[in-house]
Amino acid sequence: MKNYKNIKSFDELIEAEHGKIGTEGRNQYEEKSQMFIISEMLKEAQKDANVTQEQLADKTGTKKSYISKLENGKGNIQLSTLIRIFEIGLNKKSWIDFFIKTKKASAVADASSKLKYILRLEIF
């Protein structure tokens, strides 16, 4: 059993449960979390649009089984397919922002370790 007495934040809890950022366990957790969020967004938008999985698949050129996998957080999705599902299949608008955030560093050596990439997808 893990000791939670010294945990004071959600980030510390996630680290205790899944490991530090960049570890295999943490990467798996992050991937599953992102797929869960996408699946919930998809289910909600599909319900709002009153569209069945089959209708959505037909509109977007995918298969009903693929839509089902996505709704259950089991599938793997390309960004272009995700946008097509929301925009064409569910009449939503999407906006993508891509940021490269740099950390201040005194040395230029190993600049790649100082970069942080952020991709934000908004569906409305």
C-alpha positions in Angstrom: 0.0 0.0 0.0 1.3 3.4 -0.9 1.8 6.2 1.6 -0.2 9.3 0.8 0.5 11.2 4.0 3.0 13.6 2.5 1.0 14.3 -0.7 -0.2 17.8 -0.9 -1.2 18.3 -4.5 -2.9 16.5 -7.4 0.4 16.5 -9.3 2.1 14.8 -6.4 -0.6 12.2 -6.3 -0.3 11.5 -10.1 3.4 11.2 -9.7 3.1 8.8 -6.8 0.6 6.6 -8.7 2.1 6.7 -12.2 5.6 7.9 -12.0 7.5 11.0 -13.0 6.9 12.8 -16.3 8.8 10.9 -19.1 8.6 7.5 -17.5 6.9 4.6 -19.2 4.1 4.4 -16.6 3.4 8.1 -16.7 3.4 8.1 -20.5 0.8 5.3 -20.6 -1.3 7.2 -18.0 -1.2 10.4 -20.0 -2.1 8.7 -23.2 -5.1 6.9 -21.6 -6.2 10.1 -20.0 -6.1 12.0 -23.3 -8.1 9.2 -25.0 -10.7 9.3 -22.2 -11.2 13.0 -22.7 -11.5 12.6 -26.5 -14.0 9.8 -26.0 -16.1 11.8 -23.6 -16.1 14.8 -26.0 -17.1 12.6 -28.8 -20.0 10.9 -26.9 -21.3 14.3 -25.8 -21.1 15.9 -29.2 -22.7 12.8 -30.8 -25.5 12.9 -28.3 -26.0 16.7 -29.0 -26.1 16.1 -32.7 -28.5 13.1 -32.3 -26.3 11.0 -34.6 -25.8 7.3 -34.4 -22.3 5.7 -34.6 -23.3 4.3 -38.0 -24.4 7.7 -39.3 -21.3 9.3 -38.0 -19.1 6.6 -39.6 -20.9 7.1 -43.0 -20.5 10.9 -42.9 -16.8 10.7 -42.1 -15.7 7.7 -44.2 -14.9 5.5 -41.2 -16.4 2.3 -39.8 -18.9 2.0 -37.0 -16.5 -0.2 -35.1 -13.8 2.5 -35.2 -16.3 5.1 -33.8 -17.2 2.6 -31.1 -13.5 2.1 -30.2 -13.0 5.8 -30.0 -16.0 6.2 -27.7 -14.6 3.6 -25.4 -11.2 5.1 -25.3 -9.7 2.1 -27.0 -8.7 3.4 -30.4 -5.8 5.4 -31.8 -6.7 8.5 -33.8 -4.9 10.8 -36.1 -5.5 14.5 -35.6 -6.9 14.9 -39.2 -9.5 12.1 -38.5 -10.5 13.6 -35.2 -11.1 17.0 -36.9 -13.1 15.3 -39.7 -15.3 13.5 -37.2 -16.1 16.7 -35.3 -16.4 19.1 -38.2 -17.9 16.9 -40.9 -19.7 14.3 -38.9 -21.0 16.4 -36.0 -21.1 19.9 -37.5 -18.7 21.4 -34.9 -16.0 23.9 -35.5 -12.4 23.2 -34.3 -9.4 25.4 -33.6 -5.8 24.1 -33.3 -3.1 26.0 -31.6 0.5 24.8 -31.6 3.0 26.4 -29.3 6.7 25.9 -28.7 7.5 27.2 -25.2 11.2 27.6 -24.3 12.6 27.7 -20.8 15.2 30.3 -20.1 18.7 28.9 -19.9 22.1 30.4 -19.4 23.7 28.0 -21.8 22.7 27.3 -25.4 24.0 23.7 -25.2 21.4 21.0 -25.6 18.6 23.4 -26.5 16.3 20.5 -27.4 15.9 19.7 -23.7 14.7 23.3 -23.0 11.7 23.1 -25.4 8.1 22.3 -24.5 5.6 21.6 -27.2 1.9 22.4 -26.6 -0.9 21.4 -28.9 -4.4 22.7 -28.0 -7.5 21.5 -29.8 -10.8 23.3 -29.1 -14.1 22.0 -30.3 -17.1 24.3 -30.3 
